[in-house]
Amino acid sequence: MARLRHCLLALLLVPLFAVPHEAAAATNAFRGVNWADARDNYVDGWVIPTGLTAGDSYDSVRGKADGIITGFQQKLGANTVRLPINPQSVNSDWWGRYKGAADSALSHGMKVIFGYWEANKDGFVDDTNAWNTMWDKVTADYGGNANVYFEPMNEPFGYRLNDWVSLCSTWLSRHSNIPRGRVLISGTGYNDNVTGVGAASALNGTLLSLHFYGFWASDTTRSAWTANLSNRLGSYSSRTIIDEAGAPMTTGLDYSAGHQDGNNFTAYFAATTDLARSRQMGVVYWPGLRSGDTYSITRQSGSGLEVNNATGVAQLRWGWGL
């Protein structure tokens, strides 16, 4: 009888203590990459991701994107691509052609995240009227597609928390036809902390986006980087997608097990991907493709892609749960 009581007590305690706090996290459905402009996405003009040109027609964009998107899928295992937009791109004839990139991704079964980049690099929306016109157009064109997600602004470091929450609340009201679960609200600062936006009741139901980079500290141990990242997440891992994280992929670093502690970037990348895997969080690598960027995990090869660092790809896939 004593043994039976002990077993029953053990069974009762399992649900209380055996399941980690973040076991309900579900954003790991996002296994993504950023497809970025070689000039960076902070441009005062059209954003043109690497491999595309301003003279491309819709069909040309679509054809080029088919090869690149297929490369992201086959070389990496990605199922999500984050694409930059700005008013100059959307409120012009480039939008009708640039949509070929998103349409290619969607036709390949990928998720698409549209994110707004400003031009002035001051952390504020450049022109609110133009920004609204842009988002009205983008949501009108893609709001009905359940695989498209919307990020009102990338790295809103100019705003105080309350002002940023207010701006996002206004966006949500203006686009109330978009399910909140398809909106990514950037963390404060350089998307570097989601605890403030996570706690804002006005933003309930939205996803959160976090950025995290190895040049933000000089630690060389996974434990230090894990603590750093955990503090930025607080209790909001279950809603958060790390939609920018990356490390040098063209300098010969070895990201495999046994080579992680002892180097700033390998320790950072291991900690980031380990925590993402353990908390079932999505990661959108920066960048999947961007010419001239040492962080780019792929490079163009003919109409497709080649991997720049096989150990980096393996570690990213580990973080994705693959």
N, C-alpha and C positions, 0 to 999 in steps of 0.2 A: 504493500500500500504506500509506504514511504517513497519507494522508487517511482510509483505511478504519479504521486503528487509532484515529485521532482520533474518528471517528464512533462506533465501538464503545465507546470509553472514555466518551464523552458520554452514550450510552444507559445505561451501567452507573451513572453518577453521578446520573442523574435521580431514581431512587427515593430516593436518600439525601438529596438537597438540595432537590428541587423541591416536596416535599410538606410543608406546615407541620406543626408538632408536634401541633396540635389538629385535624387534618383528619378524624379519626375521630369527632368530636363528633356526637351524634345527637339531642340534646334539642330541636332546633328543630321537632320534631313538636308541641311545646306552644306554641300561639299563643293566649295566654290573657289573661283579665281577672279581677280580683277583683270580686265582687259583695258589697258591704259594708253593714253596719248604719250608719245615719246617726249613731248615738251612738259610732261606732267599734265594733270587734268585742270590745273589752275590757269586757264588761258582766256584771254579777252578776244574771243572769236569762237569758231567752231571747234568742238572737241572731236579729234580724229584719231581713234585708237590705232596703234601700230599695225601696219599692213594695209590700211585703207588710205585713200587720198581724197582730197577735196573735189577732184574731178570725177570721182566714181559715180556711176548711175546706181539706181536701186539694185539692178540685176548684178552689177559688178560688186557692190558691197555684199550682196547675198552670196554670191559665188565665192568671194574671198573668205567670208565668214564661215562658210560651210567647211572649208579646209581647216581653219583655225579652231572652230568649235569641235570638230571631229578630233583634232589633236588634243584638246583639253580633255575630252572624254577618254580617248584611247591611251594616251601617254600618262595621264594623271589619275583618271577615275573621277573627274569632276562632274557634277550635275547642276552647277549654278555658275552664272557669269554676272559680274557686277559691271555695269556700263555707266560711264559718266555722261551727264547732260548739263546744259546751261541754257539760258534764254537765247543766246546768240545762235545756238545750234537748233533749238526746237522752234523758235519763232522765225524761221527762215526756210528756204527751199532745201537746205541740207537735211532737215528732219525727214522729209519724204524718202530720201535716199538712205540716210543713216539707219532708219528703221529696219533695213535689210539685215543688220547685225543681230538685232533682237529677234526678228522673225526667223532667222536661221537657227538661233539657239532654241527657240520655242519649238520649231519643227523637229529638232533633234531630241525633244523631251527634256530640255534643260529648264531650270528656273532662271528668271532674269530679275536682277535688282537694278532699278534706275536710281542713281544718286546725283544730287545737285552739287556741283562745285562752283564756288564763286570765282571771280576774276581778280578782285582787289587784294586778296590775301590778308584781309583784316578781321576775318572771323564773323563777318556780318553778311546777310543777304544784300547783294549789290543794289538791286532795284526791286522793291516789293511788288510793284505793278507788273513788271516784266516776269518776275518769278511766279506770280499767280497765273499769268497768261500761259507760261510754260507748263505749269502743273495742270492747268485746265486741259491743255491739249494732250499731254501725256496720259492723264487719267481717262480722258475721253477715248483715246485710241487703245489703251490697254487695261482699263479698269475692269473690263468683263472677262479678262483672262486670269484664271486662278493661279497660274504659274508666274505672274508678274508681281513684283514687290516694289514699294516706293519708299525712298529715303529722302525726306524733305531737305536735308542739308548735311553735307560732309563737314565734320570738324568745326562746330559753331563756337570757336574759342572767344569770339568777341562778346558773347552774351553771358550775363549773369544767369544763374539757374532759373530764377522766377521769370525773367524775360524770355528765356529759351522755352520754358514750359508754355508760356502764354502764346508764343509764336506757333508752336506745334499744335496747341489746342485750337488755334484759329485755322490752321491747315486741316485738322481733322474735321472741324465743323464745315469748312468749305467743301470738303470731299467726303462727306458723310456716307456716300454710296460705296466707298471703298471699305471693306472689312478691316477692322483695326489689326487683325492678325496678319495683314499684308502690308503693314506700315512699319518701317524701322526708324525708331527715334534714336538719334545719335546721342551718345553720352556727352557730358559737358567737357569744356576745354577742347582738346584735340581728339574728341571721342574717347577720352582716356579714363573716364569713370562713369559708371551707369547707376551709381547708388542714388543720386539725386533724382534723375528722371524715373528711375524704377519706383521710387517712393511717391511720386506725384500721382494722386488719384485721377487727375484730369487726363492722364495718359494710360490709364488702365486698359488692358487688352492688347496693347501694341507690343511688337517686338522691340528689342533694344539693340543698338550696334555699339561695339567697343573696338577701339584700335589699340594695338599693343606692339611695341617695337623694342628691339634689343639695344638700340643706341640711347634709350632713355635712362639707362643705368650701366654700371660697369661690373656688375656681379658676374661671377664665373661658376656659380653652383646652381643646380636645378632647384634646390630648396629655397634659395633666396629669390629666384625668379617666380617660383610658385607662390610665395608669400606676397610678392609684389602684385601679381595678377589677381590673386584672391581678394586683396584689399580693394581693387578697382571694381570687382564684381559684386562684392557684398553678398546679399542673399538673392541676387537676381540672375543667377546663371541660367535658370530654366527659361528665361525670356530672351537671353542674349545670344547674338551671333557676333563672333569676332570677325568683322568683315574687312579688317586690314591687319595682317601680321605677316612678317617676312624677314628674311635674312640673306646674306650674300650667298649666291649660288654659282658665281663664275670665278671664285677666287681659290677653289680647291679645298674648301673646308669639308671635313668628314663629319656628318651628322649621325652616324650609326652608333649603336650602343657601344660603350667603352671609350668613346671619343667625345663625350658630351660635357661633363664637368671639366673645368680647367680653361675653358674658352668662353668669352662673353657671349658670342652668338650661338654657339652650339648648345650651351647650357640654357640660354633663353628659349631657343626653338624647341628643345626637348621638353622643357617645363610647360611651354604653351600648348604643345600638342598632347602631352601627357594629361594635362588638366582638362583640355577640351574633350579628350576621349573619356576620361573618368566621369566627367559631368555631362556627357552626351551633348556637347555644344557644337554648333556649326562653326566652321572656319572658312573664310574667303581670303585666300592667299594674295598678298601684294608683292609683285604682280605676277599673274599667270603669263602675261606677255607684255613687254614694253622694251623697245629697242633702246640700248644705251644704259640700261639699269642693271647694276650688278646683282640686284635681288631677283631679277626675272628668272623664273624657274624653267621657262622654255625659251626657245629661239625659233625663228622661222627657218624652214627648210623646204624649198620648193613651195608647193601649195599647202604644206602641212607644218608640223612642229617637230622639234627634237628637244630632248631633255638636257638641261644644263648641269644638273647634279643629281645622280641617281640616288645617293644617300639622302639628299634633301627631299626628293619625291617620296622615298620610302617612309621618312619620318612624318611627312605631311599626310600620307595615306593612313599611317598609324593614328594620327590625330583625328582623321575622318572616321575611324572605326573600321577601316578596310583591312 
